[in-house]
Amino acid sequence: MMQTNENAIEHIPVTEPERQYYFIEKCKDYVRKISEELRRPLTAAVITFGCQMNARDSEKLTGILEKIGYTMIDQEEKADFVIYNTCTVRENANQRVYGRLGQLNRVKRKNPHMLIGLCGCMMQEPHVVEKLKKSYRFVDLIFGTHNIYKFAEVLATRFESERMVIDIWKDTDRIVEDLPSERKYSFKSGVNIMFGCNNFCSYCIVPYVRGRERSRNPRDIIREIENLAADGVKEVMLLGQNVNSYGKTLEEPMTFAELLREVEKIDGLERIRFMTSHPKDLSDELIEVMRTSKKICHHLHLPVQSGSTEILKKMNRRYTKEQYLELVHKIREAVPDISLTTDIIVGFPQETEEDFEETLDVVRKVRYDSAFTFIYSKRTGTPAAVMEGQVPEDVVKDRFDRLLKEVQTIASEECAKHEGTIQTALVEQVNEHDPSLVTGRLGNNLLVHFPGTKEQIGKLIDVKLLECKGFYYIGEAVEK
């Protein structure tokens, strides 16, 4: 018996992605046998928490699950295999996952064939894995952000062992190409250009759970986007924790601006977006590429986090208020119609009323089209979590409400400036509330709802913006 196992191991490919395709076939056999036993197809649901990087990872998980033979559904309580792709940026994200797991445990007791998998950033925290091993023993698979490409191999191990399988890597420089992926949209797609983060902002857990920066080979990125464009994709979103750092780990260094120039040349691709850009290293070269490009959307997400130079220093953001405002000035000089959006944290440790007023001052000077505003969330394992001078809850709440009001007022005024203009919208879906309307996304990333049909989904349509509704428009299609 031992000899047979050794022979079997010898036939497992050692190179990637061939190794994973081998395990996909193994899993396919297990799924087929269980499906025949139950006399029905097996179903799976991938539930995504968090950012667009996670959403892209979920498309990869879905692609592998479909290759294995699962039918994808949305309702986790009806699925034979549920995967939670987790986020851990804020503490309450972890609590949501624990709550959902408690509900799933009751479902699993009625379905002995059910599998539960956990992956993503939350799994990279050692105390989380210890808690799962102790209190959530019904979970079947646990893997992290670094080895998501090994999903089929981890699943095959679970089928063979019938016990909880944990496969967490502390860090990696590994990038595996050419694995299955199932896109959520036929006409747009996220494309990872790099993984990990080297910035170590004092409030952020991401560098600890996503690891060090590593850039994909530009040839692999271009090939992926060429294939997407050939398959009907009109718009790509280039993804990285800080896209401005792209290329620094390559054997032949390449800047992000140079990569954008290459992506611009791809036939069939009509729109390019990217996120996230860190203000500390957004280059003049990148601004020039945005100015001259015919395809890069005139929208830039530029997280400021705070308007106070003192707080920015404590956040380890590596720019001052003045440097940020100067950068905004340079961008607006080059691309006058740029839509700027941002992230702002309220209530960072030791933030004074004067610090907060500096943040309001930046909001008033920059006049963002929209802003994601957050109350500071203490993340265990980050330097900020142990800082003295945590701001009282009632003070934070008051500041948050004042900031939100300012942001919404300005955003509404900025939105209204475009009333009466004709803009191009990429139609994304039939409107959720009124089936006589479709919803499209403009180059500035705002939505417009206008009369249309499902046949227009995935098409670029010229739309007259009739009325601004604060964060979206009501419009009508116009002939070119």
Steps between C-alpha positions, in 0.01 A plus 500: 500500500781739590669427165181601311483836683864572420442423132195727498700783651765464230240581234389827660644791301737723696472805273213750505232534375518135379498380862173680572334364185595151623319566829202653319455164324531314833236723659278455196493123566401554865225747407363267231482206745319707767267644234410148378442390860265795564348479149535873443769754407708644783469875557746758629487862616796738532423788736738796470579747776720803441688658215528456124810287549279255690233521229764405241619209719138381524476489120801265504340280767178491299686403182666207679173388662326494162784297348466254788130456424313720746197704392532852638208652694454814710326356809760374744241318714407281198855427380694176545824697519523851647819706484538825690773714344568720801616855568668617820552873445257575784423297812127481426577316173631211711189502720274479193681186385469333842127582502445353154696187597273446800198504269669263252574247774126441543461450125795259486351273766212430259732447202791269588650546151534875549848654494596839647818677389662818628767699320620857458664757726332402827660153474850653504452600866631218724254572785209462254616155388544392865145615577362310200685181598362524853145629458407435135613143446230446236699716251663280234762715324705800611751665268642849466573772247838369387396155379155559354631345179531168696125485561447176302793333677369601844151376407638168375676456835168561678318242285771243576544566872144594607641736765559873533779603262702813584752634250625848597822654372662786687629661182591416141653643185307245291267605218326223303354585158238339273259356755123489431298812576130576461428870451200657668451732201556418133586859407736612780759333718747560779861409422758457777827667406665444838442348841591603854597832652820658637351820640426404862254779578476483878123425503501234229519121527534441123885470478486237774231290329577559130880492534773693320453662163554283195420605145369279223707471184374766254482241220257292708288809576487606133418145387215477753353834390537413130303180566237694695463757220470221243222354719300824493633684806478876445640619834772376734579608854871453578525396865770535765525621859715781357519490120759780502752249640450264206812355342752554778540126569537397136834379364461765231337793688206669333297794627123499534481778240695283253263209564201728434649602164521133401143425616379801299618331177272197540240480223137477608563638848319831542536597865778470759457560872736432789514505878637569748747788452703602804567878503860453618625368165255609232746610230501783248539227238168346608327840487633551147373157390156583639506835318579350159312170523188436292394204715581577866183616677521849649446371850767467767454352845761677714464411870590793725401332832553825696559866423730548799872469431550401865248216474633394158841461661353280776320302229836448322351632175825673391355822358382828650174688455681751279657228283159336452337830396790575262454156343128565452586835337742330256241234409227759441735715289567200274150347500252781576190277496651236732260350754677461835379264772666416831506310830491686833543362853342690788611457861853371451683486838598847628295680234410844639223735390768702317616186316141426399454858375804444277319201348190712435728761340638241254147382416396859425810574292504178296119469462481122457231344282453248778685376807499178699495615861595266783501517876844381615486129579765361733666201333688266731856457376541850359710778662198733527310249713737556793538878460401716793230763457217297351225754417173472700214338310260797528766739365573270205130465421453876499798552268389219271152654461648844425740355244228296330278807467786700346593220258141446388431872449812550287451176305144601415621840374777340293257245356257777397768670286458226239125543455414553134826351369530190283722227644575140407368228730589132508165328562540255789151370578126544483405739781421311820199718587353580159533241217427768239838657586859384463793602718828612347832614642654823374871563456500694830373181670154641583185313398228614262154345469321543167229332288642194325489123455709203612641475146705811578689332788873507427468776241638854515209743457502879475267640765376852569509566876163658576501515878752448778369308801798554728709192418341391173321642196174454314565518127391405150685329218593718203590407144868538412 
